[in-house]
Amino acid sequence: MQMLQMTLKIRGKVQKVGFRYSVVDYVLSHKLPIVGHVCNRPDGSVEVIAQGDIESLKDLHRFCTKGPPRAEVREVTEEVEPISKKTFKTFDFLEE
């Protein structure tokens, strides 16, 4: 199974609405075999860096296009690249 790294930049009303927490909760509650992190960016966007298999990353991408109920996602940009091994141990959010 090929290992991939997906970087998402999510724009809209995505900070101060629980977006980071909801992404971590989604990954953990759905037991997705993904590692990486989610963080707020200074420009008001949220960035997700996730490593895993294609199906799990697609699942996470679908969630991020909607986000939690209070979020208003306007745009999601995505970069995906193959990797030889995971460089994260867990999936978590980074403090600002």
C-alpha positions in Angstrom: 0.0 0.0 0.0 1.4 3.4 -1.0 2.0 5.9 1.7 1.0 9.5 0.9 1.2 12.9 2.5 -1.7 15.3 2.0 -1.5 19.0 2.8 -4.8 20.9 3.0 -5.2 24.6 3.3 -8.8 25.4 4.4 -10.1 28.9 4.0 -13.3 30.6 5.2 -14.7 30.9 8.7 -12.5 28.2 10.1 -10.8 29.6 13.1 -12.5 30.0 16.5 -15.2 27.5 15.5 -13.5 24.3 16.8 -12.2 23.3 13.4 -8.9 21.9 14.7 -10.5 19.9 17.5 -13.2 18.5 15.1 -10.5 17.3 12.7 -8.6 15.5 15.4 -11.9 14.0 16.8 -12.9 12.9 13.3 -9.6 11.1 12.7 -9.6 9.4 16.1 -13.3 8.5 16.4 -13.3 7.0 12.9 -10.0 5.2 13.7 -8.4 6.4 10.5 -4.8 5.2 10.2 -3.5 8.7 9.7 -0.7 10.6 11.4 0.0 14.3 11.2 -1.3 17.6 12.6 -3.8 20.4 12.1 -3.0 24.0 12.9 -4.3 27.6 12.6 -2.3 29.8 10.2 -1.7 33.5 10.7 -3.7 34.3 7.5 -6.9 33.0 9.1 -6.8 29.6 7.4 -6.3 26.1 8.9 -3.6 23.7 7.6 -3.8 20.0 7.8 -0.8 17.8 7.1 -1.8 14.1 7.1 0.1 10.9 6.2 -1.6 7.7 5.4 -3.3 5.6 2.6 -5.3 7.1 -0.2 -8.7 6.0 1.1 -8.2 7.4 4.6 -6.9 10.7 3.2 -9.9 11.0 0.9 -12.2 10.4 3.9 -10.4 13.2 5.9 -10.5 15.5 2.9 -14.3 15.0 2.6 -14.7 15.9 6.3 -12.5 19.0 5.9 -14.6 20.4 3.0 -17.5 20.7 5.5 -15.9 21.0 9.0 -17.8 21.4 12.2 -21.3 23.0 12.3 -20.1 26.5 13.0 -17.5 26.6 10.3 -18.0 28.1 6.8 -15.5 26.5 4.4 -15.1 28.5 1.3 -12.0 26.9 -0.3 -9.8 23.8 0.2 -6.5 23.5 -1.6 -4.7 20.2 -1.7 -1.3 18.9 -2.4 -0.6 15.2 -2.3 2.8 13.5 -2.7 4.1 10.0 -2.1 6.4 9.4 0.9 8.6 6.5 1.8 7.7 6.5 5.5 5.6 8.4 8.0 7.3 11.2 9.8 4.7 11.8 12.5 3.8 9.4 15.3 0.2 10.6 16.1 -2.5 12.9 14.8 -3.0 16.0 16.9 -3.6 19.8 16.7 -0.8 22.3 17.2 -1.3 25.3 19.5 -1.2 28.7 18.0 
